């Protein structure tokens, strides 16, 4: 196991091919300021390029996953010029994009509050597991703001019709409602959240890491697209290219020879080091 602390407020623990990115501002409910945003972005960028990492889990220390924007940061932003506000907003947008576009599978481990930008971070992840005590909200309108940078990810998760309601009402959404809306994939008892995350990680490790990354690219390419001749040709190209990879050859050979694929053995060896 390796532990990397980027600062007192962000810790990255790598073990067995899994990197857990811990937001560590418990007294502030892991609220974002410009420093934490920059550090999460840097961590996600570094992990995307790390061949030893296959899965990234985003989590929060203390009572909350993330309460969204830090109030002090928001107060400072109120006096910014337009150009300063644009630079600040781009920082948050780039953080969310780094999570959403990571070639590694991302899992949000959600407990307590996930509000505003925290809810956006959940939606930007590939998979979200929530404690039954978790609560969500797009709370920006309460401050005279809008959920702009998180909007594309939250709306992708819950759909336009539901976004029309929750972006305007800022209602609190409990875990079961979040499950119904499609914001999270699993809701479990608070003491079962790590077991469920580990169960998902075990399932993910069976798949080739390159194939999982290519599957994410496939979803981005075909989402909301008409099934046109061009789209059909693109999907044919993608599977033909996948079949020609070393990973596919290894996976097929492992299946027929009834043995674990090389990437499974690699993560198991890493776990035992």
N, C-alpha and C positions, 0 to 999 in steps of 0.2 A: 504494500500500500504506500502511495506517495501523497503527501499533503502539501499543497501550494497555497499560501495565503497572499493574495495580491495586495491586500491592505487589511486593517482590522475589520473592515465591513464586507469582505468577500473572501471565501475560502473554497478551494477546489480540492476534492479528495478523489484520487484515481485508484481503482482497484478492480482487477479482473476485467479490464476493457470498459469499465463504467466510470465516468467522471460525474461526481455529484457537486454541483455548484451551489454552495450555501450562501444566501444573503444573510449577513450577520449584523443587522441593526435592530436587535430585538426591542430596545427601548423606544425606537421610532416605528415599530411594527414593519420594519424593512421597507419603509417608504423610500422612493427614489429621489435622489438629488443628482446633480450633474456628475458628481464623482462616482457614485454607484452605477449610474448608467454607463459611463465610460469604461468602468472595470468589467461589467457584465459583457459589454460589447467586445472588449479585448479578450476576455476569457473564452467567449464563444468562437472568436476568430482563431485563437490559438488551438482550441480543441478540434476545430474543423480540420486543421492541418496535421493533427496528431494521429499517426497510423495505429497507435496502441489503444485508441479510444474508439469504441463502437457505439456506445449509448451515452447520452448526457441527461442527467436528472437535475431539474431546477427545484430548489427547496428553500425554505426560510427558517431561520432560527427563531425561537421564542414563540409567542402566542399567535402570530399571523404569518401567512405566506408573504403578502405585501399589501400595504394599505394605499398604494398608489403614489401620487406626488407628495413629496415632503413639503409641509406647509411653509417652512422657511424659504425653500427654493421657489415655491409659488409666489410668495410675497416679494422676493427679489425680482422675479420675472415681471411682476406688475409694473415695475419702473423701467424695464428694458425698452430700448428702441425697437422698432420693427425688425431691423437687421439682427439685433441681438436675440430677439425672440425666435427668428427664423433659424439661427444657428443652434439655439437651445432645443427647438422642436425637432430639428434634423437629428440631433443626438439621440433623442428618444426613438424616433422613427428608425434610425439605423440600428439601434439595439434590438428592436422587435424584428427587423428584417434579418439580422444576424441569427436570431433564434429560429425564425420561420424557414430560412433558406439554408440552414446548416445541413451538410450532407450526412450528418449523424442523426440517428433517431433521438428525438427529444421527448422527455416525459416531465410533466409538471406534477410535483408532489404537493398537493394543496391542503393546507389545514388553516383554520381560522379565517381571517379576512383576506379576500383577494378583490380589491376595489380599484376602480379607475385603471391606471396603468398596470396594476397587479392582475386585474382581470384580462387585460390585453396580453400580458405575458403568458397567462394560462392558455389563451386562445391561439397564441403564436406557436405553442408547442404541438408536436404531432399527436401526443396522447396526454390525457389529463386524468389523474386519479385524485379524488377528493375525499377527505374525511366527512362523515355525516354532519359534523359541526361546522363545516366551511360555509362561508357566506360570500356572495359576489354582488357587484353593482357597477354600472357605468355611472358614476356619481358626478361627472363633470358639470352637468347643468346646475347643480346646487351651488357652484362657484361662479356661475355665469360663463362657463366654458363649454366646449364640445369635445366628445371623444374622437378626435380627428385621427391622430396617429394610430390609435388602437382600433379604429373603426373597421378597416379592411379585414382584420383578423377575427374580431368579434362577430362581424356580420357573416363572414365565411362560416363561422361555427354555428350561429343560431338562425341565420337567414334574415332576409330583408324585413319580412313582416314582423318578426319578434323584435328586431332592432328598432323599428319605428316606435314600438312601445317603450322599451327599456332605455333607449338613448334619451328619451324625453322625460320619463317619469323618475329615473334614477332609483327605482324601487330596489330594495334588497332582494336577492334571489338566494333561496336556501339550496342546499346541495341536491336534494331530490328534484327540485325544479330545474336546476342547472343540468341534471342528467336528462330530464325530459326535453330540454331545449337543445341538447346536443353540445353544450359547452364542455361537459366532462364526459368521460367514457365509463367511469366506475365510481361508485360511492360505497365506502366501507366504514365500519366502526373506527373511531380514532386510533384504537390500539392495533388495527389491522392494516393500516395504510402502508407500512413498509413491506409487509408480507405480500400485499397486492402488487406493489411496485416491483418487488423481486420476482414475482410470478411472471409479470410482463417482460422483465429483462431476460428471464430464462427462455421465454418463447421467442424473443427477438434474436437471441444468440444462435438459434437454430438456422436462421436465414443468413445468407451471405451479406456481409456489410456493403459490398458494391451493389448487389441487387436491391438492397433496401434503399440506398441512395438513389438508384435509378428509378425505383418505384415512386419516390417522392417527386422526382423530375417528371415522371409520367403523369402524375396527378395534376401537377401545375400546368402541363401541356394540354390535357384533355378536359379540364374542369370548365363547365359552362360553354363548351364548344359544340357546334353542330357536327353530326356524324357525316362529314363530307368526304369525298374521295381523297382530299389532301390529308385529312385526319387519319383515315384508314391507312394511307401510304406511310404516314409518320409512325403509326403504331407498328406496322409491319417492319419498318426500318429498326425500331427500337428492339423488338424481340430478336431480329436477325443479328443485330449487334451484340445483344446479350449472350446469345448462343455461342458466339465466337470468343468470349472472354475465358481467361484461365479459371476464373471463379466458377463459371458454369461447367466447364469440363471437370473441375474438381468435385463439384456438387453432384453431378450425374455419376461420376465414377464412384464416389463414396456411397451413393444410394444403391447402386448395383452390387457393390462389394460389401454391403451391410456394415459399414464403418462410419464413424463420425467424420464429417468434413473437416478439412484442415483448420478452418477458422474457429470451429468449436474447440478443437484440441488446443489451439493457441490461447483462447480466453481461459480455458481450464488451467493451463500451465501458468498463465499470468496470475490467476487467483491463488495458486499454491506457492508462489514465490514469497 
